[in-house]
Amino acid sequence: MPAKNQSICFNETIEEHIEKYFIFPDSAKDLGLQSVVNVFFEIDINGKVDKLFAKSSIVGVEFKDSESLNIANAVFEQAAMKIFDQLPVMKPGKVNGVVSSFPFRIPVTYRIESQNFDPNDIFTLSIEHKTINELSLNLNFKNIGALYANNSNTIKVDEFNTFNFKIGKEIKLSRSIIYPYLIISNVFDKEYFDNIRINAFGGRYYEPAPKRTIFGGIRFTL
């Protein structure tokens, strides 16, 4: 499979994993707190999660003291890291044919629907519809706010928006389920940077994201 399609499949897998294991911390929800948590990790040469840490940004509320803010951020950071602690072993990536570890930054949004939310860092909107004949349609919009890729704030990654579209149909057989699907990633062919690496060694802070990509597949469930 081409590298750009592998990247899209990885993103699809991560989104499904987050949705499955996402838990909004009760203590934060009771206080009406919301956050965008950037989770950083590597997939090492054995396909396992390594060097996992998270950085929470509380939104929509101002704290009077830094200790309370740090405690609130830690609640979200621990919740987000638990999601990625449960990632299954993956196929490790390669650079020039050599198995290598790869760093990732994945944002996780903790939003209370009944409250206002300032998406300075990230905002996503997903519209999904499933017909009576098991045809699934999904349109996903994502906005990633501008951020700096190093501590000195000299390398800036600009804000960007993307649209993704997916259509699939579940076909039930006697002993299995077949799910053919078609995905159009980056529908409007936007140019932006992806796989942001904060304080990356050698200045490799980001990579050009794939342009518009169309591909399909078939998933079998026995």
C-alpha positions in Angstrom: 0.0 0.0 0.0 1.4 3.5 -0.8 2.7 5.5 2.1 0.0 8.2 1.8 -2.7 5.5 2.0 -1.0 3.9 5.0 -1.1 7.3 6.7 -4.8 7.6 6.1 -5.5 4.1 7.3 -3.5 4.9 10.5 -5.6 8.0 11.1 -8.8 6.1 10.6 -7.6 3.4 13.1 -6.6 6.1 15.6 -10.0 7.9 15.3 -11.9 4.6 15.9 -9.6 3.7 18.8 -10.2 7.2 20.5 -14.0 6.8 20.0 -13.9 3.4 21.6 -11.9 4.2 24.7 -12.8 7.9 25.2 -14.0 8.7 28.7 -14.7 12.2 29.9 -13.3 12.5 33.5 -16.2 12.8 35.9 -14.4 15.3 38.1 -13.8 17.6 35.2 -17.3 17.2 33.9 -18.8 18.1 37.3 -16.8 21.3 37.3 -17.8 22.1 33.7 -14.2 22.0 32.5 -13.2 21.4 28.9 -9.8 20.8 27.3 -7.9 20.1 24.1 -5.2 17.5 24.9 -2.3 17.0 22.5 -1.0 13.5 23.1 2.6 12.8 22.0 4.1 9.3 21.5 6.2 7.1 19.3 5.5 3.7 17.7 8.8 2.0 18.4 10.6 -0.6 16.3 8.5 -3.4 17.9 5.3 -1.6 17.0 4.6 -0.6 20.6 3.7 2.8 22.1 6.7 4.5 23.6 7.6 7.9 25.1 4.0 8.7 25.8 3.1 12.1 27.3 0.3 14.6 27.0 -0.2 18.4 27.2 -3.6 19.7 28.1 -5.0 23.2 27.3 -8.0 24.1 29.4 -10.4 26.3 27.4 -13.4 28.5 28.4 -12.3 29.2 32.0 -9.7 31.2 33.8 -7.9 29.9 36.9 -6.7 32.3 39.6 -3.7 30.2 40.6 -1.3 28.0 38.7 -1.6 25.0 41.0 -5.3 24.6 40.4 -4.7 24.9 36.6 -2.0 22.3 36.7 -4.3 19.9 38.6 -7.1 20.4 36.1 -4.8 19.9 33.2 -3.3 16.7 34.8 -6.8 15.2 35.0 -7.3 15.5 31.3 -3.8 14.5 30.5 -4.1 11.2 32.5 -7.5 10.5 30.8 -6.0 11.0 27.3 -2.9 8.9 28.0 -5.1 6.0 29.1 -6.6 6.0 25.6 -3.2 5.5 24.0 -1.9 3.1 26.6 -4.5 0.7 25.2 -3.3 0.9 21.6 -2.6 -2.5 20.1 0.8 -3.5 18.8 1.2 -2.1 15.3 3.3 -2.8 12.3 6.4 -0.6 12.8 7.3 1.9 10.1 10.4 1.9 7.9 12.8 4.6 6.6 14.7 3.6 3.5 13.8 0.0 4.2 15.0 0.0 7.8 12.5 -0.4 10.7 12.4 2.8 12.7 10.4 4.4 15.4 8.0 7.2 14.4 6.7 10.1 16.5 3.1 11.2 16.5 0.9 14.1 17.9 -2.8 13.3 18.3 -5.2 15.9 19.6 -8.1 14.7 21.9 -11.0 17.1 22.5 -12.9 17.1 25.8 -16.0 19.2 25.1 -19.3 19.6 27.0 -21.9 20.1 24.4 -24.1 22.4 26.5 -21.3 24.9 27.0 -19.5 27.3 24.7 -16.2 26.0 23.4 -13.3 28.1 22.0 -11.6 25.9 19.4 -8.3 27.8 19.4 -6.4 24.5 19.1 -8.7 22.0 17.4 -12.3 21.7 16.4 -13.9 18.7 14.7 -17.3 18.1 13.3 -18.5 14.8 12.1 -21.8 14.1 10.4 -22.7 10.5 10.0 -25.8 8.9 8.5 -26.8 5.2 8.1 -29.7 4.2 5.8 -32.1 1.3 6.4 -30.1 -0.8 3.9 -26.9 -0.4 5.9 -25.3 2.3 3.7 -23.1 4.5 5.8 -22.1 8.1 4.9 -19.6 10.1 6.9 -18.4 13.7 6.4 -15.7 14.9 8.7 -14.5 18.5 9.1 -11.4 19.3 11.2 -9.8 22.7 12.1 -6.3 22.7 13.6 -5.2 26.0 15.1 -1.8 27.5 14.6 0.9 26.3 16.9 4.6 26.5 17.5 6.8 23.5 17.0 9.6 24.5 19.4 9.9 25.9 22.9 11.4 29.2 21.6 8.3 29.8 19.4 10.4 30.5 16.3 8.9 27.6 14.1 5.2 28.2 13.5 2.8 25.8 11.9 -0.2 27.6 10.3 -3.8 26.9 11.0 -5.6 24.6 8.5 -8.9 23.0 7.7 -9.6 19.6 6.1 -12.7 17.7 4.9 -12.8 14.0 4.6 -15.6 11.8 3.2 -16.3 8.1 3.7 -19.0 5.8 2.2 -19.5 2.1 3.0 -22.0 -0.6 3.0 -22.4 -3.5 5.4 -23.3 -6.7 3.7 -24.3 -9.6 6.1 -23.6 -13.1 4.9 -24.5 -16.4 6.7 -21.3 -16.5 8.7 -19.6 -13.3 8.1 -19.9 -9.6 7.4 -18.4 -7.8 4.4 -17.9 -4.0 4.5 -16.7 -2.4 1.2 -15.9 1.3 1.6 -14.6 4.3 -0.3 -12.6 7.2 1.4 -11.8 10.6 0.0 -9.3 12.3 2.2 -8.6 16.0 2.0 -11.5 16.5 -0.3 -10.6 20.1 -1.3 -6.9 19.3 -1.8 -5.6 21.6 0.9 -1.9 22.0 1.4 -0.8 21.8 5.1 1.7 20.2 7.4 1.0 16.9 9.3 2.8 14.7 11.9 3.9 17.7 13.9 7.0 16.8 16.1 7.5 19.3 18.9 11.2 20.1 19.4 12.2 17.5 16.9 15.8 16.5 16.5 17.5 17.9 13.4 14.7 20.4 12.6 12.3 17.8 11.2 9.3 19.5 12.9 6.7 18.4 10.3 6.0 16.7 7.0 3.8 17.8 4.1 0.4 16.2 4.5 -1.1 14.0 1.7 -3.1 15.9 -0.9 -6.5 14.7 -2.0 -6.4 10.9 -1.9 -9.1 8.5 -3.0 -9.0 4.8 -2.1 -11.2 1.9 -1.1 -11.1 -1.4 0.6 -13.1 -4.3 1.9 -13.2 -5.3 5.6 -14.2 -8.9 6.5 -15.6 -9.9 9.9 -16.0 -13.6 10.6 
